[in-house]
Amino acid sequence: MNQALGAGASDVPFRQSNTILEVRGLKVQRGGRTVLEVEHLAVEQGEVLAVIGPNGAGKSTLLLALARLLRPSLGQIFFHNRPLEALSDLAYRRRIGLVLQEPLLLSGSAFTNVAAGLRFRRLPRAEARRRAEQWLARLGIRHLRDRPARLLSGGEAQRVSLARAFALQPELLLLDEPFGALDPPTRNRLQIDFQTLRAATGVTTVFVTHDLDEALLLGDRVAILLEGRLRQAGSPQQVFNAPADGGVAAFVGVETVVAGRVAANMEGRLLVEITPGGQQLEAVGELEVGRQVLFCLRPEDVTLWPQGKAHPSSARNRLAGRIVRLAPQGLLVRVEVDSGFPLTALVTRASAEEMGLAEGMLVAAAFKASAAHLIPRA
């Protein structure tokens, strides 16, 4: 579900029955400067919302506001259709779980830490013990039950932190880059385990990350924060394939972004004239002739082959160009092509070697009209 951004209060749909958390007109200021603005954002019951943005975008500020650890300057946050002001801090925090990037563990053992929140909530000792043991086992750290927290590795400590949060059976789980400080193998294993446990419990979750792959793996929806403003929210497919503006496009990996003008509309098949260069490319959409647009294309949607060689591509858009740069990226190679405008493609290393790609080489490029995304310009 795409959220309406930048609309006036009367244009924003009010609280809905399946909405567990809603933000309206939120503004956070520090030192007289606005560091976060969110016109409207809703979190639905049982979903995982990934809040993505670069460092300094306001992600952690938003999470702290949702956890009621930071008071906004303006706006309201609703929890189960009630403004947070109607709940005491203690009553609200007893209904949520919070996991930070750096685990904040108490002195004592792993078991003591997992059971701590349950004892603070005055659960009977036997029930607290049962839940703590259960979640140590489900996070795969039962063998660490009696190990002092100070002797745990980073990944083990984060598993304890997650076990402590899940054991509370929260209605809302808030995660602040919980996997960001871990080495890749540890992070990958913990992401998969978290995904399994979250699905099993169905707990509504908001987590912040700067990692696009992590957002795609774990998020049912994503929200993009740039320069302290919520710029777009929706399904991963909506946001990654149909970014709302050039800033979002650049952040989610749309590397080819060029200006153009709709030259013709042939029953939903648009002919776009690129400026400068004058190439005419096809896209799919419903925009009026003469409309100024940004023509956006993801690098994985571009097919390359050496000029002069036959290629079976059925894509309607075909261009000729010269390779200006090759940049290896793991198992892939990023290829920058001058085709009258900068065009970027991703190919496998094996394909690059098989085609003998090299800087200065003449190549042909193709992509489908449906792969292009047009952003109307004012």
Secondary structure in CASP SS format (residue, H / E / C, confidence):
PFRMAT SS
TARGET T0000
AUTHOR 0000-0000-0000
METHOD secondary structure of the structure
MODEL  1
M C 1.00
N C 1.00
Q C 1.00
A C 1.00
L C 1.00
G C 1.00
A C 1.00
G C 1.00
A H 1.00
S H 1.00
D H 1.00
V C 1.00
P C 1.00
F C 1.00
R C 1.00
Q C 1.00
S C 1.00
N C 1.00
T E 1.00
I E 1.00
L E 1.00
E E 1.00
V E 1.00
R E 1.00
G E 1.00
L E 1.00
K E 1.00
V E 1.00
Q E 1.00
R E 1.00
G C 1.00
G C 1.00
R E 1.00
T E 1.00
V E 1.00
L E 1.00
E E 1.00
V E 1.00
E E 1.00
H E 1.00
L E 1.00
A E 1.00
V E 1.00
E E 1.00
Q C 1.00
G C 1.00
E C 1.00
V E 1.00
L E 1.00
A E 1.00
V E 1.00
I E 1.00
G C 1.00
P C 1.00
N C 1.00
G C 1.00
A C 1.00
G C 1.00
K H 1.00
S H 1.00
T H 1.00
L H 1.00
L H 1.00
L H 1.00
A H 1.00
L H 1.00
A C 1.00
R C 1.00
L C 1.00
L C 1.00
R C 1.00
P C 1.00
S C 1.00
L E 1.00
G E 1.00
Q E 1.00
I E 1.00
F E 1.00
F E 1.00
H C 1.00
N C 1.00
R E 1.00
P E 1.00
L H 1.00
E H 1.00
A H 1.00
L C 1.00
S C 1.00
D H 1.00
L H 1.00
A H 1.00
Y H 1.00
R H 1.00
R C 1.00
R C 1.00
I E 1.00
G E 1.00
L E 1.00
V E 1.00
L C 1.00
Q C 1.00
E C 1.00
P C 1.00
L C 1.00
L C 1.00
L C 1.00
S C 1.00
G C 1.00
S E 1.00
A H 1.00
F H 1.00
T H 1.00
N H 1.00
V H 1.00
A H 1.00
A H 1.00
G H 1.00
L H 1.00
R H 1.00
F H 1.00
R C 1.00
R C 1.00
L C 1.00
P C 1.00
R H 1.00
A H 1.00
E H 1.00
A H 1.00
R H 1.00
R H 1.00
R H 1.00
A H 1.00
E H 1.00
Q H 1.00
W H 1.00
L H 1.00
A H 1.00
R H 1.00
L C 1.00
G C 1.00
I C 1.00
R H 1.00
H H 1.00
L H 1.00
R C 1.00
D C 1.00
R C 1.00
P E 1.00
A H 1.00
R H 1.00
L H 1.00
L C 1.00
S C 1.00
G H 1.00
G H 1.00
E H 1.00
A H 1.00
Q H 1.00
R H 1.00
V H 1.00
S H 1.00
L H 1.00
A H 1.00
R H 1.00
A H 1.00
F H 1.00
A H 1.00
L C 1.00
Q C 1.00
P C 1.00
E C 1.00
L E 1.00
L E 1.00
L E 1.00
L E 1.00
D E 1.00
E C 1.00
P C 1.00
F C 1.00
G C 1.00
A C 1.00
L C 1.00
D C 1.00
P H 1.00
P H 1.00
T H 1.00
R H 1.00
N H 1.00
R H 1.00
L H 1.00
Q H 1.00
I H 1.00
D H 1.00
F H 1.00
Q H 1.00
T H 1.00
L H 1.00
R H 1.00
A H 1.00
A H 1.00
T H 1.00
G C 1.00
V C 1.00
T E 1.00
T E 1.00
V E 1.00
F E 1.00
V E 1.00
T E 1.00
H C 1.00
D C 1.00
L H 1.00
D H 1.00
E H 1.00
A H 1.00
L H 1.00
L H 1.00
L H 1.00
G C 1.00
D C 1.00
R E 1.00
V E 1.00
A E 1.00
I E 1.00
L E 1.00
L E 1.00
E C 1.00
G C 1.00
R E 1.00
L E 1.00
R E 1.00
Q E 1.00
A E 1.00
G E 1.00
S C 1.00
P H 1.00
Q H 1.00
Q H 1.00
V H 1.00
F H 1.00
N H 1.00
A C 1.00
P C 1.00
A C 1.00
D C 1.00
G H 1.00
G H 1.00
V H 1.00
A H 1.00
A H 1.00
F H 1.00
V C 1.00
G C 1.00
V C 1.00
E C 1.00
T E 1.00
V E 1.00
V E 1.00
A E 1.00
G E 1.00
R E 1.00
V E 1.00
A E 1.00
A E 1.00
N E 1.00
M E 1.00
E C 1.00
G C 1.00
R E 1.00
L E 1.00
L E 1.00
V E 1.00
E E 1.00
I E 1.00
T C 1.00
P C 1.00
G C 1.00
G C 1.00
Q C 1.00
Q E 1.00
L E 1.00
E E 1.00
A E 1.00
V E 1.00
G C 1.00
E C 1.00
L C 1.00
E C 1.00
V C 1.00
G C 1.00
R C 1.00
Q E 1.00
V E 1.00
L E 1.00
F E 1.00
C E 1.00
L E 1.00
R C 1.00
P H 1.00
E H 1.00
D H 1.00
V C 1.00
T E 1.00
L E 1.00
W E 1.00
P E 1.00
Q C 1.00
G C 1.00
K C 1.00
A C 1.00
H C 1.00
P C 1.00
S C 1.00
S C 1.00
A C 1.00
R C 1.00
N E 1.00
R E 1.00
L E 1.00
A E 1.00
G E 1.00
R E 1.00
I E 1.00
V E 1.00
R E 1.00
L E 1.00
A E 1.00
P E 1.00
Q E 1.00
G C 1.00
L C 1.00
L E 1.00
V E 1.00
R E 1.00
V E 1.00
E E 1.00
V E 1.00
D E 1.00
S C 1.00
G C 1.00
F C 1.00
P E 1.00
L E 1.00
T E 1.00
A E 1.00
L E 1.00
V E 1.00
T E 1.00
R H 1.00
A H 1.00
S H 1.00
A H 1.00
E H 1.00
E H 1.00
M H 1.00
G C 1.00
L C 1.00
A C 1.00
E C 1.00
G C 1.00
M C 1.00
L E 1.00
V E 1.00
A E 1.00
A E 1.00
A E 1.00
F E 1.00
K C 1.00
A H 1.00
S H 1.00
A H 1.00
A C 1.00
H E 1.00
L E 1.00
I E 1.00
P E 1.00
R C 1.00
A C 1.00
END
